[in-house]
Structures are given as C-alpha cells and as structure tokens.
Amino acid sequence: MKILSISAGKVAPLFGNHHPNYKLVASAIHKKAISTLEKPSPIEITTLGIKGDEQADLSVHGGLEKAIYVYPAEHYAFWNELLTRETNKSVDLQYGAIGENFTIEGLLESEVYVGDRLQIEDLEFVVTKLREPCFKFNAAVAYKGASKAMLQSGFSGWYLRVLKTGTLSAGAEITLIPGLRETSIAQQNKKLLNNRNQKDLWE
C-alpha cells in the first residue's frame, strides 16, 4: 500500500464564464498532482490538509474531519471506460481528477473502516467518512450521471483527519492500523445509496 500521487487545487469558477447558469459556482475539485512517483516532491501536511490546497465550501469539504480526500488508483480504469462511453470522447483521467488529495494503491473501500488509522512514514491519519459526491463532480468530469455512478459502483474514496502533521512525498508506504471496525466505507456507501434511491435525491 502506498501513495502514488499527492494533489492540490485552487478555488475557481466551476464551469467558467461560458456557462451563464453556473459561472458563479466556485469549486476546487480540479486537483493537479504536485508530488508523483516520477517527481516525489516533499509536501507539507497540516491539520487542515495539504498546505496550499483550497476548498470552496467548507460545509462539505475540508476542515479537520475532512482534511484529506483519499482515492484508490484502481478505480481510474472504471472512470476512463465509463466516461469514454458516455461522452463519446476518449478519456484518460490523470491522478487528482476525481478531486482527491492522495491517490493510493492497495487499499479499497471494503477494506477501510471508520476509525482505522493510517500510518504514513512519520505522519498519522484517521479515517472519518466516505466522500459524498454532488453536482460539482458531475460538472468536473462532464457527465451528469457521475455522482450516481460513484455511489452505485462503491468507488467513493474516503476522508482522513490528520493526527500527526509533517511532510510526505509520493511513493510513501501506508500501514493500516485497525480501529473498532464497526462500519466500513463500503457499508457507509451502501447506506447512502439506499437513502438517495428511496428519496430520489439525485442531482
């Protein structure tokens, strides 16, 4: 288990001025890799996440409980195939495109539980909850069914709270320290999916 990429982004208009209905909607979902296996630059991690990373709406992203968004690289093949089919364009998403800060390998939603700790070199994190996708994710990948597809697939990723700060680079090994293991991220995902289906809450 290791970090393949560390990404960050700045708040900007989500659709740009070419989309009059949403030109004032701000988001920092467009993340760019700032530390990769090819160029493992050291990145400062604070209690609020990656130094320099921004969030437009702190009620749903960021803060102490959602300081770092983690996403498994294993899911990128699913998104590339789905988006290529649905948009009729060849899609090859780069790490950070899902809005994540840490792109990792070797650890999936079914294997991660709320309260588990991740030891990454000298830093320590705790798993807090799954990522709940909204219309901004649909816009970011130019497919109106993306949020629904994320929950239906179970490929949601999860948030971390930072327990011990420091500096990390891509390539760092991850050690999972189990907590009480009462609710997995996959179980949270299934519950949220059922709730949205029952109440027809899709964006």
C-alpha positions in Angstrom: 0.0 0.0 0.0 1.4 3.4 -1.0 0.7 6.9 -2.2 1.1 7.2 -5.9 0.3 10.9 -6.2 -0.4 14.0 -3.9 -2.6 16.6 -5.5 -3.9 20.1 -4.6 -6.1 22.7 -6.2 -7.3 26.3 -6.0 -10.9 27.6 -5.9 -12.1 28.7 -9.3 -15.4 29.1 -11.2 -16.6 25.5 -11.8 -18.0 26.0 -15.3 -16.3 29.2 -16.3 -18.0 32.2 -17.9 -19.1 30.2 -20.9 -21.8 28.6 -18.7 -24.1 31.5 -17.6 -26.2 29.5 -15.1 -23.3 28.4 -13.0 -20.5 30.9 -13.7 -20.6 32.0 -10.0 -20.4 28.4 -8.6 -16.9 28.0 -7.1 -15.0 24.8 -6.6 -11.5 23.5 -6.1 -12.4 20.0 -7.3 -9.9 20.3 -10.2 -6.7 19.0 -8.4 -3.3 18.8 -10.0 -0.5 16.4 -9.0 2.2 18.2 -7.0 4.1 15.1 -5.9 4.4 12.0 -8.2 6.5 8.8 -8.3 8.4 10.4 -11.2 8.9 13.6 -9.2 8.4 12.9 -5.5 8.4 16.5 -4.2 8.0 16.8 -0.4 4.6 18.2 0.5 3.7 19.8 3.9 0.7 18.2 5.6 -1.1 20.3 8.2 -4.1 19.6 10.4 -6.2 21.2 7.7 -4.7 19.0 4.9 -2.2 19.8 2.2 -0.6 23.2 2.5 -1.9 25.4 -0.3 -4.9 23.2 -1.1 -8.3 25.0 -1.1 -11.9 24.2 -0.7 -14.8 26.3 -1.8 -17.5 25.0 0.6 -16.2 24.0 4.0 -19.6 22.6 5.0 -19.0 19.6 2.7 -15.2 19.5 2.1 -12.2 20.3 4.1 -11.9 21.2 7.8 -10.4 19.0 10.4 -12.6 16.0 9.8 -12.2 16.0 6.0 -8.7 17.4 5.7 -7.5 14.8 3.2 -9.5 13.1 0.5 -8.1 9.6 -0.5 -9.0 7.8 -3.7 -7.8 4.3 -4.9 -6.0 4.4 -8.2 -7.6 1.0 -9.0 -10.8 2.8 -9.8 -9.4 5.0 -12.6 -9.9 2.3 -15.2 -13.7 2.3 -14.4 -14.0 6.0 -14.8 -12.0 6.2 -18.1 -14.1 3.4 -19.6 -17.4 4.9 -18.3 -16.7 8.5 -19.4 -15.3 7.5 -22.8 -18.6 5.6 -23.4 -20.9 8.2 -22.1 -19.3 11.3 -23.5 -18.2 9.8 -26.9 -14.7 11.1 -26.3 -11.5 9.4 -25.4 -11.0 10.0 -21.7 -7.7 9.4 -19.8 -8.1 11.0 -16.4 -4.9 12.0 -14.6 -4.5 11.5 -10.8 -6.3 14.2 -9.0 -9.2 14.3 -11.5 -11.6 12.8 -9.0 -10.8 15.7 -6.6 -8.6 13.6 -4.3 -5.5 14.7 -2.4 -3.9 11.3 -2.0 -4.2 8.8 -4.9 -3.2 5.4 -3.4 -2.9 1.8 -4.4 -3.5 -1.4 -2.4 -6.4 -0.3 -0.2 -10.1 -0.3 -1.2 -13.4 0.9 0.4 -14.4 -2.6 1.5 -11.1 -2.8 3.5 -11.2 0.5 5.3 -13.3 1.3 8.3 -14.3 4.5 10.1 -11.8 4.8 12.9 -9.0 2.9 11.2 -5.6 4.7 11.3 -3.2 5.1 8.5 0.5 5.4 9.4 2.4 7.0 6.5 6.1 7.5 7.4 6.1 9.7 10.5 2.5 11.0 9.9 -0.7 9.6 11.2 -4.3 9.9 10.0 -7.7 8.5 11.0 -10.5 7.5 8.6 -13.6 9.7 9.2 -16.2 9.0 6.4 -16.8 8.4 2.8 -16.9 11.1 0.1 -20.5 12.1 -0.8 -20.5 13.2 -4.4 -22.6 16.1 -5.7 -23.4 18.0 -8.9 -19.9 19.5 -8.8 -18.4 16.1 -9.5 -20.8 15.7 -12.4 -19.5 19.0 -13.8 -15.9 18.2 -13.2 -16.0 15.1 -15.4 -18.6 16.4 -17.8 -21.1 13.6 -17.2 -24.4 14.3 -15.4 -24.6 10.7 -14.1 -21.2 10.7 -12.4 -22.3 11.1 -8.8 -24.8 8.3 -9.2 -22.2 6.1 -10.8 -19.8 6.8 -8.0 -22.2 5.5 -5.3 -23.6 2.6 -7.4 -20.1 1.4 -8.1 -19.0 1.9 -4.5 -15.9 3.8 -5.7 -16.3 6.8 -3.4 -13.0 7.1 -1.6 -12.8 8.4 1.9 -11.7 11.3 4.1 -9.0 11.5 6.7 -8.4 13.6 9.8 -4.7 14.4 10.3 -3.5 13.3 13.7 0.2 13.9 13.2 1.5 16.5 10.8 4.7 16.6 8.8 6.0 16.2 5.2 5.1 13.5 2.7 6.1 12.6 -0.8 4.6 10.3 -3.4 5.9 6.7 -3.0 5.4 6.7 0.8 4.3 3.4 2.2 1.0 3.1 4.0 0.4 1.0 7.1 -3.2 0.3 8.2 -3.9 0.2 11.9 -7.4 -1.3 12.5 -9.8 0.5 14.8 -13.1 -0.9 16.2 -14.1 -1.9 12.6 -17.8 -1.4 13.1 -18.6 0.4 9.8 -16.6 0.2 6.6 -16.6 2.8 3.9 -18.3 0.4 1.6 -21.1 0.0 4.2 -21.5 3.7 4.5 -21.6 3.9 0.7 -24.4 1.3 0.5 -26.5 3.1 3.2 -26.1 6.5 1.4 -27.0 4.9 -2.0 -30.2 3.3 -0.5 -31.1 6.7 1.1 -30.8 8.6 -2.1 -32.7 6.0 -4.1 -35.6 6.0 -1.6 -35.8 9.8 -1.5 -34.8 10.3 -5.2 -32.2 12.8 -4.2 -30.0 12.5 -7.2 -28.6 15.8 -8.6 
